[in-house]
Amino acid sequence: MIDPQNQRVEIYRLGKEVEILQSPVNLSGEDVLPGFVLDLQEIWNIG
């Protein structure tokens, strides 16, 4: 889940604790979407 107002990302994975990232520059798709990278800099600059 991406929270642009607080520049926070919550990553939910089956069977694992929620991972919370504060102001990450990008997110990778890891094993779910190999090669996918989401650049978050523009999302953080909105507003």
C-alpha positions in Angstrom: 0.0 0.0 0.0 1.4 3.4 -1.0 0.6 6.4 1.3 1.7 9.5 -0.7 0.6 11.9 2.1 3.0 10.4 4.6 5.5 9.1 2.0 5.2 5.6 3.4 4.9 2.2 1.8 3.5 -0.9 3.5 4.4 -4.3 1.9 2.2 -7.3 2.7 3.6 -10.8 2.0 1.8 -14.0 2.7 3.0 -15.5 6.0 5.3 -12.6 6.9 5.1 -9.4 9.0 4.2 -6.2 7.2 7.3 -4.4 6.0 7.0 -0.6 6.4 9.3 1.7 4.3 9.6 5.4 4.9 10.2 7.5 1.7 11.7 4.8 -0.5 13.1 6.0 -3.8 11.7 3.0 -5.7 10.1 -0.4 -5.2 11.0 -3.6 -7.0 8.6 -6.4 -8.0 10.9 -9.0 -6.4 9.8 -12.6 -7.3 6.2 -11.6 -8.0 7.1 -9.2 -10.9 10.7 -9.9 -11.9 12.4 -6.9 -13.5 9.6 -4.4 -12.5 10.7 -1.3 -10.7 8.3 1.5 -9.6 10.0 5.0 -9.3 8.3 6.7 -6.3 10.0 10.1 -6.6 7.2 11.6 -8.7 4.6 10.2 -6.3 6.3 11.8 -3.3 6.5 15.2 -5.2 2.8 15.4 -5.9 0.9 18.0 -3.9 
